[in-house]
């Protein structure tokens, strides 16, 4: 017997479905590159209503965010948009979230038992972080939880213990073949490169050469976590996960605030000051009204010293004040009663 539409199990599945499939990718045999955005918006309004977010991707596909569980269901079943044949699939990563918890009381509890008891909190996978010490793999108290919801919860309850959840930021993906970042060995088209000396054609297991990084050309191995390129990739990954943006978008943001190569950090972060002595063409000189708007607010200390009046000017000014005082006194003396 089918459960009624008002039963708790059905409502829970609807909620889980929306939480799992909130972000979608829409494709068409003829890309959306040459399709009018007005036509796309009107087609959505006429078929499934106003979509929360629509963005055209570089590939020509559409990135969509559903505004409700009902709309998510309609999107996944959509086969035609205006005159275009379309296919809609859930986004492979944005519909899930991963967080880390560190409960010491569950060090000896299996991940299978933890997963089984946390499914009601939308946990769909549990993995324990391990470390290698003296050739042995040791378990730690840190657990990586995968949720079938896009939004990471702030806390989870494990039995009678409430644990805070922090975002899981994975290490940058490095290829074990060419040692470059951004792809794995299975899809690499580069040449086998030593991770120790950066030379092509041999493995790092028996390498005794001087360490050199493939990515930054520094005096360290390609897998060093002190590598500037590794640290940059880590920052990009963190921004991508926390802001839920694509890798190219995160790279553009990080690159825009990273000092240019060959430029010192001090020079990149130092404040620039506008000189008060600006030479302008008389024909294009600003009026008094516009001149006030370009007056610099921050003036360097050296500039202030350079425009201070010389001593003789100060002395003459004092003399003039003294003389004017004498003259006014004399005027008072000769003033008739």
C-alpha positions as CSV (number, residue, x, y, z in Angstrom):
1,X,0.0,0.0,0.0
2,X,1.3,3.4,-1.0
3,X,1.7,5.9,1.9
4,X,-0.5,8.9,1.8
5,X,0.9,12.2,0.5
6,X,0.6,13.7,4.0
7,X,2.6,11.0,5.8
8,X,5.8,12.1,7.6
9,X,8.0,9.7,5.4
10,X,6.8,11.4,2.2
11,X,7.3,14.9,3.6
12,X,10.8,13.9,4.8
13,X,11.6,12.5,1.3
14,X,10.4,15.7,-0.3
15,X,12.6,17.8,2.0
16,X,15.6,15.5,1.4
17,X,15.0,15.6,-2.4
18,X,15.0,19.4,-2.4
19,X,18.1,19.6,-0.1
20,X,19.9,17.1,-2.3
21,X,18.9,18.6,-5.6
22,X,18.8,22.3,-5.3
23,X,21.4,23.1,-8.0
24,X,21.1,21.8,-11.6
25,X,22.9,21.9,-14.9
26,X,20.7,22.3,-18.0
27,X,22.1,21.2,-21.4
28,X,20.8,21.3,-24.9
29,X,22.1,19.9,-28.2
30,X,22.2,23.5,-29.5
31,X,24.0,25.5,-26.7
32,X,22.3,28.5,-25.0
33,X,25.2,30.8,-26.2
34,X,23.1,32.3,-29.0
35,X,19.8,32.1,-27.2
36,X,18.3,35.4,-26.0
37,X,18.3,35.7,-22.2
38,X,14.8,37.3,-22.5
39,X,13.5,34.2,-24.3
40,X,15.1,31.9,-21.6
41,X,13.5,33.8,-18.7
42,X,10.1,33.9,-20.4
43,X,10.3,30.2,-21.1
44,X,11.0,29.4,-17.4
45,X,8.2,31.7,-16.3
46,X,5.8,29.9,-18.6
47,X,6.8,26.3,-17.6
48,X,8.0,26.1,-14.0
49,X,7.8,29.7,-12.7
50,X,10.6,32.0,-11.6
51,X,13.9,30.3,-10.9
52,X,15.9,31.5,-7.9
53,X,19.1,31.8,-9.9
54,X,20.1,31.3,-13.6
55,X,23.6,31.7,-14.9
56,X,25.1,30.9,-18.3
57,X,28.3,28.9,-18.0
58,X,31.4,29.2,-20.2
59,X,30.4,25.8,-21.8
60,X,27.1,27.3,-22.9
61,X,25.0,25.3,-20.4
62,X,22.8,26.9,-17.8
63,X,23.4,26.7,-14.1
64,X,20.1,26.8,-12.1
65,X,19.1,27.1,-8.5
66,X,15.6,26.0,-7.7
67,X,13.5,28.1,-5.3
68,X,11.4,25.3,-3.8
69,X,11.1,21.5,-3.6
70,X,8.2,21.6,-6.1
71,X,10.3,23.5,-8.6
72,X,13.2,21.1,-8.1
73,X,10.9,18.2,-9.0
74,X,9.6,20.1,-12.1
75,X,13.2,20.9,-13.2
76,X,14.5,17.4,-13.0
77,X,11.5,16.3,-15.2
78,X,11.8,19.1,-17.7
79,X,12.5,18.0,-21.3
80,X,11.7,21.0,-23.4
81,X,12.3,24.8,-22.9
82,X,10.6,27.0,-25.5
83,X,11.6,25.4,-28.8
84,X,14.7,23.7,-27.4
85,X,15.2,20.1,-26.3
86,X,16.9,20.1,-22.9
87,X,18.2,17.7,-20.3
88,X,18.5,18.6,-16.6
89,X,20.8,16.9,-14.1
90,X,21.7,17.7,-10.5
91,X,25.1,19.4,-10.0
92,X,27.6,16.8,-9.0
93,X,29.2,18.7,-6.0
94,X,27.1,21.7,-4.9
95,X,24.2,19.6,-3.7
96,X,26.4,18.1,-0.9
97,X,28.4,19.5,1.9
98,X,31.2,18.1,4.0
99,X,32.2,19.0,7.5
100,X,34.7,17.9,10.2
101,X,33.9,17.0,13.8
102,X,36.3,16.0,16.5
103,X,34.6,14.0,19.3
104,X,37.1,12.1,21.4
105,X,34.4,9.8,22.8
106,X,33.9,8.1,19.4
107,X,37.5,7.2,18.7
108,X,36.8,3.5,19.0
109,X,33.4,3.6,17.4
110,X,33.3,2.3,13.8
111,X,32.3,4.7,10.9
112,X,29.6,2.3,9.9
113,X,27.9,2.6,13.3
114,X,28.2,6.4,13.3
115,X,26.7,6.6,9.8
116,X,23.8,4.3,10.7
117,X,22.9,6.4,13.7
118,X,23.2,9.8,12.0
119,X,21.2,9.2,8.8
120,X,18.3,11.2,10.4
121,X,20.6,14.2,10.4
122,X,21.2,13.9,6.6
123,X,24.6,12.2,7.0
124,X,25.2,10.0,4.0
125,X,28.9,9.2,4.5
126,X,31.4,9.1,7.3
127,X,35.2,8.9,6.9
128,X,37.8,8.9,9.7
129,X,41.0,10.9,9.2
130,X,44.1,8.8,9.7
131,X,47.8,9.6,10.2
132,X,50.9,7.5,9.4
133,X,53.5,7.2,12.1
134,X,56.5,4.9,12.2
135,X,55.1,3.0,9.2
136,X,51.7,2.4,10.9
137,X,48.3,3.9,10.1
138,X,46.7,5.4,13.2
139,X,43.1,6.5,13.6
140,X,42.4,10.1,14.9
141,X,39.3,11.5,16.6
142,X,38.6,13.7,13.5
143,X,35.6,12.6,11.3
144,X,34.6,13.9,7.9
145,X,30.8,13.9,7.5
146,X,29.1,14.2,4.1
147,X,25.6,15.7,4.2
148,X,23.1,15.3,1.5
149,X,22.3,19.0,1.9
150,X,24.0,22.0,0.3
151,X,24.1,23.9,3.6
152,X,26.4,22.7,6.3
153,X,24.8,22.5,9.8
154,X,26.5,24.3,12.6
155,X,26.2,21.4,15.0
156,X,25.3,17.7,15.0
157,X,24.1,15.5,17.9
158,X,25.9,12.2,18.4
159,X,24.0,10.3,21.0
160,X,24.0,12.7,24.0
161,X,26.9,14.8,22.7
162,X,26.5,17.9,20.6
163,X,29.5,18.5,18.3
164,X,30.3,21.7,16.4
165,X,30.8,21.2,12.7
166,X,33.5,23.1,10.7
167,X,33.9,23.2,6.9
168,X,36.1,20.5,5.5
169,X,38.8,22.0,3.3
170,X,40.5,19.3,1.3
171,X,44.2,19.6,0.3
172,X,44.9,20.8,-3.3
173,X,44.7,18.0,-5.8
174,X,48.2,17.2,-7.1
175,X,49.0,14.9,-9.9
176,X,51.4,12.1,-8.9
177,X,52.7,11.9,-12.5
178,X,53.5,15.4,-13.7
179,X,53.4,16.9,-10.1
180,X,51.1,19.8,-11.2
181,X,48.0,20.9,-9.4
182,X,44.4,20.7,-10.6
183,X,44.1,17.1,-11.9
184,X,44.9,13.5,-11.0
185,X,47.2,10.9,-12.5
186,X,44.4,9.1,-14.2
187,X,43.7,12.0,-16.6
188,X,47.2,13.4,-16.8
189,X,48.7,14.0,-20.3
190,X,52.1,15.2,-19.0
191,X,55.4,13.4,-18.7
192,X,56.4,11.5,-15.5
193,X,58.3,13.9,-13.4
194,X,60.3,13.4,-10.2
195,X,58.6,15.0,-7.2
196,X,62.0,15.6,-5.5
197,X,64.2,17.2,-8.2
198,X,61.6,18.1,-10.9
199,X,63.5,16.3,-13.6
200,X,61.6,14.3,-16.2
201,X,62.0,10.6,-16.7
202,X,62.6,9.0,-13.3
203,X,60.9,8.3,-10.0
204,X,61.6,10.1,-6.7
205,X,62.1,6.8,-4.7
206,X,65.8,6.5,-5.5
207,X,66.5,10.2,-6.3
208,X,69.4,11.8,-4.4
209,X,69.5,15.1,-6.3
210,X,68.9,18.5,-4.9
211,X,65.3,19.3,-4.2
212,X,63.5,21.6,-6.7
213,X,59.8,22.3,-7.0
214,X,58.1,21.8,-10.4
215,X,55.5,24.5,-9.7
216,X,57.3,27.4,-8.1
217,X,60.9,26.4,-8.9
218,X,61.8,26.8,-5.2
219,X,64.4,24.7,-3.3
220,X,61.9,22.2,-1.9
221,X,60.1,19.1,-3.2
222,X,56.9,19.4,-5.2
223,X,54.9,17.9,-2.4
224,X,56.1,20.4,0.2
225,X,53.3,22.2,2.1
226,X,55.5,25.3,2.5
227,X,55.4,25.8,-1.3
228,X,53.8,29.1,-2.3
229,X,51.9,27.5,-5.1
230,X,50.4,24.9,-2.7
231,X,49.4,27.6,-0.2
232,X,47.8,29.6,-3.0
233,X,45.8,26.5,-4.2
234,X,44.7,25.8,-0.6
235,X,43.4,29.4,-0.3
236,X,41.5,29.0,-3.6
237,X,40.0,25.7,-2.5
238,X,38.9,27.2,0.8
239,X,37.2,30.2,-0.9
240,X,35.5,27.9,-3.4
241,X,34.0,25.8,-0.7
242,X,33.0,28.5,1.7
243,X,31.5,30.8,-0.9
244,X,30.1,28.0,-3.1
245,X,31.6,29.4,-6.3
246,X,33.4,27.7,-9.2
247,X,37.2,27.1,-9.2
248,X,37.8,29.7,-11.9
249,X,35.8,32.3,-10.0
250,X,37.7,31.6,-6.7
251,X,41.1,31.8,-8.6
252,X,40.2,35.2,-10.0
253,X,39.3,36.5,-6.5
254,X,42.5,35.2,-4.9
255,X,44.7,36.3,-7.7
256,X,43.2,39.9,-7.5
257,X,44.4,40.2,-3.9
258,X,47.7,38.4,-4.2
259,X,50.9,40.5,-4.7
260,X,52.3,40.4,-8.2
261,X,55.4,38.2,-8.7
262,X,58.6,40.2,-8.3
263,X,56.8,42.8,-6.2
264,X,57.6,42.8,-2.4
265,X,54.8,42.4,0.1
266,X,55.6,45.7,1.7
267,X,55.3,47.6,-1.6
268,X,52.1,45.8,-2.5
269,X,50.5,46.8,0.8
270,X,52.0,50.2,1.4
271,X,49.6,53.2,1.1
272,X,50.1,55.5,-1.8
273,X,49.9,59.3,-1.2
274,X,48.9,62.1,-3.6
275,X,51.4,64.9,-3.8
276,X,50.0,68.4,-3.0
277,X,52.2,69.9,-5.7
278,X,50.5,68.9,-9.0
279,X,51.5,70.5,-12.2
280,X,48.5,71.1,-14.5
281,X,47.9,72.8,-17.8
282,X,46.5,76.3,-17.3
283,X,43.8,75.6,-20.0
284,X,42.6,72.5,-18.1
285,X,43.2,73.7,-14.5
286,X,40.2,72.9,-12.3
287,X,38.0,75.6,-10.9
288,X,37.8,76.3,-7.2
289,X,34.7,74.1,-6.9
290,X,36.3,71.1,-8.5
291,X,39.7,71.7,-6.9
292,X,38.2,71.0,-3.5
293,X,37.0,67.6,-4.6
294,X,40.5,66.4,-5.6
295,X,42.2,67.6,-2.4
296,X,44.0,64.6,-1.0
297,X,42.7,63.4,2.4
298,X,45.9,61.5,3.3
299,X,49.1,63.4,3.0
300,X,52.5,62.0,3.9
301,X,54.4,63.4,6.8
302,X,57.3,64.5,4.6
303,X,54.9,66.5,2.4
304,X,53.6,68.4,5.4
305,X,57.1,69.3,6.4
306,X,58.0,70.5,3.0
307,X,55.2,73.0,2.8
308,X,55.8,74.5,6.3
309,X,56.7,78.2,6.2
310,X,60.3,79.2,6.6
311,X,61.6,80.8,9.9
312,X,61.9,84.4,8.5
313,X,58.3,84.3,7.4
314,X,57.2,83.3,10.9
315,X,59.4,86.1,12.3
316,X,58.1,88.7,9.9
317,X,54.6,87.6,10.8
318,X,55.3,88.1,14.5
319,X,56.8,91.5,13.7
320,X,53.7,92.5,11.7
321,X,51.5,91.5,14.6
322,X,53.6,93.5,17.1
323,X,53.6,96.5,14.9
324,X,49.9,96.4,14.3
325,X,49.4,96.2,18.0
326,X,51.6,99.3,18.5
327,X,49.7,101.2,15.9
328,X,46.3,100.4,17.4
329,X,47.7,101.5,20.8
330,X,48.8,104.8,19.3
331,X,45.4,105.4,17.8
332,X,43.8,104.9,21.1
333,X,46.1,107.6,22.7
334,X,45.2,110.3,20.1
335,X,41.6,109.5,20.0
336,X,39.7,112.7,21.1
337,X,37.4,112.6,24.1
